[in-house]
Amino acid sequence: MQYISTRGGMQPLPYCDTLLEGLATDGGLAVPETMPVVDGDTLERWRALTYPQLATEVLGLFATDIPREDLARMTAAAYEPFPEEVVPLRDIDGDLTLVGLSEGPTLAFKDMAMQFLGQVVEYALERKGSVLNILGATSGDTGSAAEHALRGKERISVFMLSPQGRMSPFQRAQMFSLDDENIHNIAIDGVFDDCQNLVKDLAGDLDFKRTQHLGAVNSINLARITAQVVYYFWAWLRATDAGGWTELSFTVPSGNFGNILSGFYAKQMGLPIRRLVLAANENNVLDEFFRTGIYRPRSAAQTLATSSPSMDISKASNLERFIFELVGRDPERVLAAWRDLDEQGHVDFTAELPRFQEEFGIVSGTSTHADRLATIRAVFEESEEVIDPHTADGVKVAREYVEPGVPMLVLETAKPEKFAETIREAIGVELDYSSDLRAMLEAPQHVTEMADDQAALRAFIEAHALR
Ligand SMILES: *Cc1c(COP(=O)(O)O)cnc(C)c1O
């Protein structure tokens, strides 16, 4: 299996060669040259597998340049920190089932992909005999998932920028309590966009990028997308009976369109998914797109800070992969869309709108702060389950699309402990932290404070990067 760019300007590459670069060399995103297909017999055979075994099968279709036994070793190691089931399913009422994606070290679904990514990046670096310095910006979940997946790795170090004083105490503790030598937390005197701009400037300096071996593990990373495909198969296998060819639907709390893109890939691979329901919060640029066919990214200033902060986006970095499929995999039409965006501030796909639902099965909805609180409260009263605010956005929108006879699965993208304040506001309950979490919250913190200054960041990286 080879990987090509959505913009048509990259020589096909094997899986391992797409891992270490965020973008394709032509500015597009790497996508499979052809989508692997899974038939019904194979799917039935997979019912007996454990999560790591299933991950080996599914990822083996994408990472054909990695020998099976190496892949099996990596998936076993990646999901070792999770409970035995890895992804448990539980009903919250007669209509909805939660898919538990947040059982990993940082209590959010990003661990699912990041834990595998840590394994496979280290493997690819060993094969090449090289090192990698990850430079990233985070407003919370991504940075901590990356650090927990990459801590202690010999060939990798992490430089993670975050806006000083703007993360929750829990998020800060999750990152700053790590004292591994290869983890560098840098708190920038600025907002998230300032952090992001520093990263873009340095990664855009190709000479610096090459000499310092800089790389990224952001949400466009192809290994993350493929690792997320696995749990759609897992959830389908758990929620259906053997022999049936039952269609079911998934609702996905969405931001950068990474998680739901993996569901879309699973559907294209032949998994019987009826609908993929995209749930947005008040920053509903994607709900607007899937309802109207118009994609109109917003500015940072137009992006609201909400109580489901990991979905606070102004543009969706993975959407280009969906658009590539929408335009029949024609790179010229992808480029034309982005030209329209530059010239008129939006892209118009209204002519394709009927296909969004009929051909791709994607529908969408929006949830607000009031919806989130009401949903957390209703689920708690009904089933005594406490769900996190992002999952609540999913539950709210899922209810609008429940159909008789079609199971509806909602992806649980985080645990409520990460967002205790909103839980208190919704149900007046103080969550009990486990002793591990309490220890983390009280541990000494390791962070370097820095001005919003490119020269200072350069010097810091030069002094601490692996070579
Ligand atoms: C990252 C994140 C999301 C959004 O996922 P995307 O892949 O960016 O669409 C939703 N919920 C939580 C808790 C997250 O951390």
The ligand as an SDF file (V2000), in Angstrom:
LIG
                    3D

 15 15  0  0  0  0  0  0  0  0999 V2000
   -9.5600   16.1710   20.0920 C   0  0  0  0  0  0  0  0  0  0  0  0
  -10.8790   15.9880   20.7460 C   0  0  0  0  0  0  0  0  0  0  0  0
  -12.0830   16.0570   20.0200 C   0  0  0  0  0  0  0  0  0  0  0  0
  -12.1210   16.3840   18.5430 C   0  0  0  0  0  0  0  0  0  0  0  0
  -11.5850   15.3600   17.7350 O   0  0  0  0  0  0  0  0  0  0  0  0
  -11.1560   15.6460   16.2090 P   0  0  0  0  0  0  0  0  0  0  0  0
  -10.4420   14.4470   15.7710 O   0  0  0  0  0  0  0  0  0  0  0  0
  -10.2820   16.8710   16.2470 O   0  0  0  0  0  0  0  0  0  0  0  0
  -12.4220   15.9090   15.4420 O   0  0  0  0  0  0  0  0  0  0  0  0
  -13.2750   15.8110   20.6990 C   0  0  0  0  0  0  0  0  0  0  0  0
  -13.2850   15.5660   22.0310 N   0  0  0  0  0  0  0  0  0  0  0  0
  -12.1480   15.4950   22.7660 C   0  0  0  0  0  0  0  0  0  0  0  0
  -12.2420   15.2310   24.2170 C   0  0  0  0  0  0  0  0  0  0  0  0
  -10.9060   15.7050   22.1500 C   0  0  0  0  0  0  0  0  0  0  0  0
   -9.7720   15.6570   22.8950 O   0  0  0  0  0  0  0  0  0  0  0  0
  1  2  1  0
  2  3  1  0
  2 14  2  0
  3  4  1  0
  3 10  2  0
  4  5  1  0
  5  6  1  0
  6  7  2  0
  6  8  1  0
  6  9  1  0
 10 11  1  0
 11 12  2  0
 12 13  1  0
 12 14  1  0
 14 15  1  0
M  END
$$$$
